Amino acid sequence: MEMIDDIVRNVDRPMSEGPVEEKAHTRRMVQEALPIGDSDDLFSHRVAAEKAAETFAPQVKTERIAIGPGSKVKVESLSDGGKKLSFKLVDGKNDPDQGLVGIHSPLGAALLDAEVGESVEYQVGAYVREVKVLEIS
């Protein structure tokens, strides 16, 4: 009922007075408070904010480390109850007893280009095995 009374009381008021002018005044105050860019250009504020975010964002260099010949690798078997294996991936003979896994073996071929945290599958005979890469050095 109060809103209806306001409308009835303000019917005779000229259009240039009232809420529209108040909104314009508030808008001007907000625009003057913004230190960057043209006050009517919304995009300049966004660009300035993005530049500020880039300036203060932490600069982290992430170097991709992938498995290749010569890599020392530690994996966890996801197929055999969590057994962990450490070995060196070599471009030569496969000799797991000596800690050497050849890149031409099923496991070695599956691990090429894998990264820490990745899981890879490989086949041995009729069985498909899966390992997760824990470390690469």
C-alpha positions as CSV (number, residue, x, y, z in Angstrom):
1,M,0.0,0.0,0.0
2,E,2.9,2.3,0.8
3,M,4.3,1.9,-2.8
4,I,0.9,2.9,-4.3
5,D,0.8,6.0,-2.1
6,D,4.3,7.0,-3.4
7,I,3.2,6.6,-7.0
8,V,0.0,8.6,-6.5
9,R,1.9,11.4,-4.7
10,N,4.6,11.6,-7.4
11,V,2.3,11.5,-10.4
12,D,2.5,15.3,-10.8
13,R,6.3,15.5,-10.4
14,P,8.3,16.3,-13.6
15,M,10.1,13.4,-15.2
16,S,13.5,15.1,-14.7
17,E,13.3,14.9,-10.9
18,G,13.4,11.9,-8.7
19,P,14.8,8.4,-9.0
20,V,16.3,8.8,-12.5
21,E,18.5,11.7,-11.4
22,E,19.4,9.9,-8.2
23,K,20.6,6.9,-10.3
24,A,22.6,9.1,-12.6
25,H,24.2,10.8,-9.6
26,T,25.1,7.4,-8.1
27,R,26.5,6.2,-11.4
28,R,28.7,9.3,-11.7
29,M,30.0,8.7,-8.2
30,V,30.9,5.1,-8.9
31,Q,32.5,6.0,-12.2
32,E,34.6,8.7,-10.6
33,A,35.7,6.2,-8.0
34,L,37.1,3.9,-10.6
35,P,40.6,5.0,-11.4
36,I,41.1,3.2,-14.7
37,G,40.0,3.9,-18.2
38,D,37.1,5.9,-19.6
39,S,34.1,6.0,-17.3
40,D,31.8,4.9,-20.1
41,D,34.0,2.2,-21.4
42,L,33.2,-1.0,-19.6
43,F,35.8,-3.0,-21.5
44,S,38.7,-0.9,-20.4
45,H,37.9,-1.8,-16.8
46,R,37.9,-5.5,-17.7
47,V,41.2,-5.2,-19.6
48,A,42.8,-3.4,-16.7
49,A,41.6,-6.0,-14.2
50,E,42.9,-8.8,-16.4
51,K,46.3,-7.1,-16.7
52,A,46.4,-6.6,-12.9
53,A,45.6,-10.3,-12.4
54,E,48.4,-11.3,-14.8
55,T,50.8,-9.0,-13.0
56,F,50.1,-10.5,-9.6
57,A,49.5,-14.1,-10.6
58,P,52.3,-16.4,-9.5
59,Q,54.7,-17.2,-12.3
60,V,55.1,-20.9,-12.3
61,K,57.1,-22.7,-14.9
62,T,55.9,-26.2,-15.4
63,E,58.4,-28.3,-17.2
64,R,56.9,-31.4,-18.8
65,I,58.8,-34.5,-17.7
66,A,58.0,-37.6,-19.7
67,I,59.5,-41.0,-19.7
68,G,62.0,-41.8,-22.4
69,P,65.1,-44.0,-22.8
70,G,67.4,-43.5,-19.9
71,S,64.7,-42.5,-17.4
72,K,64.7,-44.0,-14.0
73,V,61.1,-44.9,-13.2
74,K,59.1,-45.9,-10.2
75,V,55.7,-47.4,-10.8
76,E,52.9,-49.0,-8.8
77,S,51.1,-52.0,-10.2
78,L,47.4,-51.4,-10.2
79,S,46.8,-55.0,-11.4
80,D,48.9,-56.9,-8.8
81,G,47.8,-55.5,-5.5
82,G,49.9,-52.3,-5.4
83,K,53.4,-53.8,-5.9
84,K,56.0,-51.1,-6.6
85,L,58.8,-51.4,-9.1
86,S,61.8,-49.2,-9.8
87,F,63.9,-49.6,-13.0
88,K,65.7,-47.8,-15.7
89,L,64.1,-47.7,-19.2
90,V,66.7,-48.6,-21.7
91,D,67.0,-48.7,-25.5
92,G,68.5,-52.2,-25.4
93,K,68.0,-55.5,-23.8
94,N,65.2,-56.1,-21.3
95,D,66.7,-57.4,-18.1
96,P,64.2,-56.8,-15.2
97,D,66.4,-58.8,-12.7
98,Q,69.1,-56.1,-13.3
99,G,66.6,-53.2,-13.0
100,L,66.5,-52.6,-16.8
101,V,63.3,-52.5,-18.8
102,G,63.7,-52.2,-22.6
103,I,61.6,-49.7,-24.6
104,H,60.7,-52.6,-26.9
105,S,59.1,-54.6,-24.1
106,P,55.3,-54.3,-23.5
107,L,55.8,-52.3,-20.3
108,G,58.6,-50.2,-21.7
109,A,56.6,-49.3,-24.9
110,A,53.5,-48.4,-22.8
111,L,55.5,-46.1,-20.5
112,L,57.1,-44.1,-23.3
113,D,56.0,-40.4,-23.0
114,A,54.0,-41.1,-19.8
115,E,54.2,-38.5,-17.0
116,V,54.0,-38.7,-13.2
117,G,50.5,-39.6,-12.1
118,E,49.5,-41.3,-15.4
119,S,48.3,-44.8,-15.5
120,V,49.2,-47.0,-18.5
121,E,48.1,-50.4,-19.6
122,Y,50.2,-53.1,-21.3
123,Q,49.6,-56.6,-22.4
124,V,51.5,-59.7,-21.3
125,G,50.2,-62.8,-23.0
126,A,46.5,-62.8,-22.6
127,Y,46.6,-60.5,-19.5
128,V,46.2,-56.7,-19.5
129,R,48.2,-55.1,-16.7
130,E,48.0,-51.5,-15.5
131,V,50.7,-49.4,-13.7
132,K,50.7,-45.9,-12.3
133,V,53.8,-43.7,-12.7
134,L,55.0,-42.5,-9.3
135,E,58.4,-41.0,-10.1
136,I,60.6,-40.1,-13.0
137,S,64.2,-39.1,-12.8
